Amino acid sequence: MRKIAILISMMFALGLGACSSTESSRSTGQTLDDASITTRVKTAIAQEQGVGEAARINIDTYRGTVSLGGFVDTGEQRQAAAKAASQVPGVDRVVNNLILKKRQ
């Protein structure tokens, strides 16, 4: 009986270890938090600039750092997207990699 209790304890400890984060990876909870932040940032940009604009912006979140990518028409849209992202709860930092389209 004692061996079974030890085995169960070891399995439980291994299971918890699989959910923990390291320097270069995220825990399951962090991954879910980042996914939630990404969704809320996309929604905030859509409310600010419209659904069409938001659909053209790629958003990636890693440990609370939000990266914006893609192309926008104006510098004002670029700034507004970064501002909307920075105001979302849980966002620690915004990396604005949005590029202005060339006018033809």
HELIX and SHEET records of a PDB file:
HELIX    1   1 ARG A    2  ALA A   18  1                                  17    
HELIX    2   2 THR A   28  GLN A   49  1                                  22    
HELIX    3   3 VAL A   51  ALA A   55  1                                   5    
HELIX    4   4 GLY A   75  SER A   86  1                                  12    
SHEET    1   A 3 ILE A  57  TYR A  62  0                                        
SHEET    2   A 3 THR A  65  VAL A  72 -1                                        
SHEET    3   A 3 ARG A  93  LEU A 100  1                                        
END                                                                             
